[in-house]
Amino acid sequence: MKIAEGATTRPTLLRRLCTRRMLVALLMGFSSGLPLLLTSTLLQAWLTREGINLGLIGLFSLVGLPYTLEFVWAPILDRFRLGALGRRRGWLLATQLALVATIASMALLDPSRDLLAVAALCLLIAFCSASQDTVINAYRRETLGDDEQGFGASLYVNGYRAAMLVVSGGGLILVHFVGFHRVYLIMAALMGVGILTTFVASEPALTSPLPHGLRESVVEPFLSYLRRPDAVWVLVFLLLYKVGDLVASNMTIPFYLEMGYSNLTIGMVVKAFGFWAIIGGGLLGGALILRIGTFRALFWFGLLQALATASFALLTLTGPSIGWLAFVISAENLTLGMSTAAFVGFMALMTDRRFTATQYALLSSLMGVPRVILSAPSGYLALGLGWPLFFVVCGIAAAPGLILLRRFRHWLDRPDVPPGVPPVSGEVGALLE
């Protein structure tokens, strides 16, 4: 009887994973990740090749500001319908065509003569890219069921990372043969993947009328979120859940070098081998979320991620061993892919479908705070504690987020209970298990 049940369950799970909606999530992730490094890694290499001052190259990081401010104009993307394709696909096509035009325009400039124009164009690329991200996140939330958000997020993230690899790895290789100008033209052409996906994808059905007026478009999305009893705690959880991993990852390159690993080893094991471990972790995590639910996935994946982060302390005992490095990187990247899938899926669940773009953009911007601000003193922390204790402390830093997660257990795996609804008396014991 058990075998028969398993035989019917497995195809059902495969049918839920192998759908056009999931393929769209993957391809939209690729379209979303492509522009990011065109204004950072690839651009820095171009500016360095042209002999631009290091101080000015550093200032170019400011062109990434739109990625942290996307919630400011996200209400416009929720409020207005653009063109015949619908609210989501209309904005997607507009931002993607703008990205093709702006990325291709980079090929017309020479940084040594047109540095200010390059900066302005990069800022415009970042603005269009951040806008595309906002619409894609809203689209994924509105087209996938609550229990599918985790796997959809894992495909999106994997597509995003694949695009980053195309730009950072493939782009720099192509530069050697065709130069930077042609590479930017090639990357503009690759945005065609996103445009084609937009035409193939189905427009999400409107579950409520479009917002009207300033209050309903701009103010109501924030008030709607803050009315939830657990709203503030969810924001605290977003800050705490991955803080230990983010602080540790900020110091890994100096750590590898100080432990005696060569640049070649770091590139081959940490970057190339680690990339596929993250991809595998994302796919595995997304599939498991459908099996065990969002709460258990967030808890167990977060716990495994904390243990993997702490395991970097082992490398201080083994010396520069490629085998041990591969083991630690496998564990860290596999659990990173799993926990990221659960975390991004959780953020999607926290949004109201009436204001998906605005609320997701707000939560996404907040998620960047640990990466930018809380990671800043990581170097001083490593100096003060020493490498072994530093990574152990970073692992322990996951504990507050995992403890706080239990507060949400009564509604995370209950689709019939909306977020923020207090548990009935019979569920209080479950919270204390």
N, C-alpha and C positions, 0 to 999 in steps of 0.2 A: 504494500500500500504506500509506503514511504517513497519507494522508487518511482512509483507511478506519479505521486504528487510532485517529486523533484523534476520528472520529465516534462510535466506540464508547466512548471514554474519557470524553467530555464528558457524555453523559447519565448515566453511572455516577457521576460526581462530583456532578452535580446531585441525583441520587437520594439520595446520602449526606448532602447538605446540607439538602434539603427533606424532613425527616422530622418526625414528631410529637415525637420526643425532643428535636430541636433547638428546636421551637416551645416545648416545656415549659421548656427552658433559658432562652429569651428571657423568657417570662412570669414565671418564678421570679426572674429578675434584676429585673424591675419590682417584684415583691412585696418583694424584699430591699432595694431602694434607696429605697422610699417612706418608711419611718419615719425614716431618718437625719436629714434636714434639718428634720423636725418638732420635733426637740429641739435644733436649732442655729440655722440661718438664719431660719426662720419664727418660732421662739420668741424669738430676739433682737429681731426686728422688733416682736413683740408686747410684750415687756418694755420696749423703748425707748418705744413708744407710751404705755405705762402710767406712764412716768416713773420706772422703776426705776433705782437708782444703777448707774453704769457698772461699778463694782467688783464689785457683785453679779452683774451680767450676765456679766462675765468668769468668775466662779466657776462659772457654769452649764456651762462646758466640761467640768467634772469628771463630769457625768452621762454622758459618753461612755466612762468607764472600762470598762464591760462589754465594749466592742468590743476592748479589749486584753487582757482576762482570760478570754475565752471558753473557752480550753483547760482552765481549772480545772474546769468542769462538763461539758465535752464527753464525758468517759468515761461519764457517765450516759446521754447520748444514744446512745452506742454499745452500752451494756450492756442497756438495758431496751426492751422493745417496749410501745408505748402504744396501746391500743384495737384495733379490728378492721382498721384500714387498713394495719397493718404497722409495722415499726420506723421507717422514714423518714417515710412519709406520716402516721403517727399523731402523731409529734412535730411535723411541719409544721402539721397542722391545729390542734393544741393551741396552738402559739406564735402562729399567725395569728389564732385566735379571741381569744387574750389581747391581741394588738395592737389588734384592733377595739375591744375593751372599754376598754383604757387610753387609746387615742387619742380615742375618743368621750368619755371621762370628762374630758378636757381642756376640753371645751366647757362643763362644769359649774362651772369654777373662774374666779376673777378674780385675776390676778396681783397686783394692788394690795392685795388682802386675804388671799389664800391662797398667798403666795409659797412657803412651806415645803411645802405640799401639792403645788404645781406642780413643785417640785424633786423630790420623792419620786416623783411620777407619771412625770416624764421619765426618772428613773433606772430605773423599772420598764419603760418603753417601750424604753429602750436595752438592758436585759437580755433582754427578749423578742425584740427585733430581732436582737441578737447571736446568740441561740440559733437563730433562724430561719436566719440566715446560715450557721451551722455545719452545720445539717441539709441545707440546699440544696447547699452545697459537697460534702458527702458523697454526696448523691443524684446530683449530676452526675458525680462520679467513678465511681460504681458502675453507672450506666446507659449511659455512653458508652465506646466503645473507646479504647485508648491513643492511636491516631492521630486520634481525633475530639475529644480534650480541648481542643485549641487553638481550633477553630471553636466548640465548645460554650461555651468560656470567653468568646470574643468576643461571642457572642449574650447571654450572661449579663451581661457588663459593659455592653453597649449598652442592655439592658433596665434595668439599674441606673441608668445615666446618664439615660435617658428619664424614669424616675421622679423623679430629683432635679430635672430640668427642670420637671416637672409641679408639684413642691412649691415650688421657689424662684422660678420664673417665674409659672406659673399660680396658685399659692397666693397670692402677693403681689398679683396682679391681682384675684383674687376677693375679697381682703380689702377692697378699695376699694368693692365693691358689697354684700357680705353680712356683713363683719366677721369677726374671728378665730374666734369661737365656732362659727359655721356652717362655716367653712373646715375646722376640725378634724373636724367631723362628716362633711364631704364626703371628707376624706382617709381617715377610718375606713371609709367605704363603698367607697372604691377598693381597700381590702385584699381586697375580694371577688374581685378578679382572681386573687390568690394562692390563695384558698380554692377557687375553681372549678378552678384549675390542679391543685391537690392531688388533687381528686376525679377529674380526667381522666387524670392521670399514672398510670403503672404502677409498682407497688412493685418495687424491685430484688430480684432473687433472692439469697438468702443463699448465699454460697459456702463458708461455714464456720459452725460453731455460734456462738451469741452468747457473749461473754466471761462467765465466772463468777468470782465472788469479787473481793476487793479487788485482789489482785496482778494477775490477768488483765485486770481492767477499767481499772485506773489505772496500774499500774507497767509492765505488759507493752507497752502502746503506745509508751512512750518508750524502753524497752530494745530493742524490735523495730526502732525507727528507728536507734538508736545502734549497733546491731550491724553495720550496713552499713560496709564499709571507707571509703566516700566520705561518710559521714554528716556529719562536721564540715565538710568542704569544701563540701558542698551548702549548709549553713547560712551559711558565709562568702559563697558565691555569691549567696544571697538578699539578703544585706546590701549587696553591692557592685554588683549588676547595674544597678539604677536609681538609684544614689545621686546621680550627677551631675544627672540630670533633676529629681530631687526637690529638691535644693539650689537649682537654678536657678529652678524654678517657685515657690519660696518668696519670690523677690524680683522676680517679673515685674511685679506691679502697681505697686510703687514705680518700677521701671524705665520702664514706659510713661509714667507721669505726669511723670517727670523728663525724658524725651525730648520732651515737649510734646504728647502725645496727650490728647484730651479724654475725659471720662467717657463721653460718648455714643459716641465712636469705639471706646473699649475695650469697651463693652457690645455694640455692633453687630458689630465685627470679631472681637474676641478671644473673647467669650462665645457670641454667636449663630452667627456663621459658623464659629468654631472647633469648636463642638459637633458640627456635621455632618461636619467633617473627621475628628474622633475616631471618630464612628460609621462612616464609610466606611473608615477605617484598620482598625478592629476587624474588620469584615466581610472586607476584603481580606486582612488578616493571617491570619484564621482559615481562609479558603479556601486560601491559599498553604501553610499548615502541612501540609495534607493532601497537597500536591504535593511539597514539598521536605523534609518531616520536621522534627522538633522541634529538632535540633541546628542545622541550617542556618538555621531561622527565628530562633532565639534569637540566633545570631551576626550575621546580616545585618540583622535588625530592630534589634538593639541598636546596631550600627555606624551605621545610618541615624539612629537616635534621637540618638546622640552628635553626629553632624554637624549635625543640625537644632538641637540645643541650642547648639552653637557658633555657628550662623548668626545668633543674636540679636545678636552683635557687629556684624553688618552695619548694624543699625538705628542704631548710633551714628555711622555715616558718611552715612546717607541723610537724616537729619533726620526730622521727623514726616510721613512719606509713607504714605498709606493703602495704596497699591499694594504697597510693600515690606513693610508690616506684614502685609497679607493673605497675601503670599508666604511669609513666615517662619512665620506662624501655621499656614498650610496644611501646610507641611513638618513643623513640630513636632507638630501634633496628629494628622496622618496617621500618622507614625512612632510616636507615643505609643500610638495605638490598636493598631497592629500589634505593637509590643513587649509591650504589656500582655496581649494575647491569648496570645502565646507564653509569657510569664512565668507567668500564672495557670494555663495548661495544664501547664507544667512542674511547678508546685507540686502539681497533682493527681496527676501521675505519680509523685511522691515518696512517696505515701501507700500504706500497706498496706490492702487492701480489708477486712481484719478490723477495723481501727481507723480507718476513714476520717475520721470526725468529729473524733476526738481529735488525730490527726496533722495534719490540714489546719488545725485551729484553732491548733495550735502554730506551724506554718509561717506562717500568716496573721498571727498576733500578732508574730512575728519580723519579718515584712515591714514592719510599721509602725514599726520602730525608726529606719530612716533618715529617715522623714517627721517623726518627733517629736523625735529627739535630734540626729541628724547635721545636720539642717537648721537647728537653733537658731542656730549662729554664722554663718549665710549673710550676714546684714547686715554684720557686721564684715569678712567676707571680701570683699564687694563694695566696701566703703569702702577697704580696704587695697589691692586690686588695680585698682580702677576697672572700669567696666562692660565694656569690650571684653575685657580679660584674664580677668575673672570668668567670662564665659560660655565662653570658650575653655577655661579650666581645668575648668569643669563638664563640658564635652564630653570632655576628656581623662580625666576621672575614671571614665569607662566602661571604660577599657582594662583595669584589673586584673580586672574581672568577665568580660570577653570572653576574656582569656587563660586564666583559670581554667576557663572553660566547656569548653575543649579537653580537660580532664581527663576529662570525662564522655562524650566523643564515642563511645567504644567500646560504650556501652550505650544511649545516648539514642535512636538510630534502629534499635535491634535489639530488637524485642519478645521475641525468644527468649532474650535475655541480661538477667537481672534487674539492677536498679540496684545498683551497688556491687561487681559481679563484676569482678576485674581482667582486662585484655585478655590474650588469648593472644599469643604472640610475633609472629604475622603481622599483628596489629593495632597494634603499637607504632609502626610507620612511619606509619600513618594519623594517629596522634596528633601526629606531628611535622611533618606536611605544612604 
